[in-house]
Amino acid sequence: MATLLGRLGAAQRAGRVEVVRGAPPDYLARLADAFARDGAPIDQQRGRIAAAPPGLVAPLSARELEVLGAGRSNQAIAEELVITLDTVKRHVTHILDKLGAANRTQAVTRARALGLLR
């Protein structure tokens, strides 16, 4: 549900859809927060799930950012982070979905443009 709400919020910010008239501007973000999945970044000042930056479907977890920034093969990432190959692949799938990218190169480019990677 959080992912769908995030996508709707991103589409609204991009002007591709109009959400219910009269709804507060942060309504979708609050709904997405309520349905956020485990592992989502926490806004330390407010103690709640951090909202995704504009143009991002859902925030990337710290581990997803590690995987994205590693710039190596799945096997090398698995060994470095001491996780299974399947876990790396699952993280990559989530990263691509959240960034709306077709491959890792697009994901890294998009993450840099959003200020998530250097």
Secondary structure, 3 states (H helix, E strand, C coil): CHHHHHHHHHHHHCCCCCCCCCCCCCHHHHHHHHCCCCCCCEECCCCEECCCCCCCCCCCCHHHHHHHHHCCCHHHHHHHHCCCHHHHHHHHHHHHHHHCCCCHHHHHHHHHHCCCCC
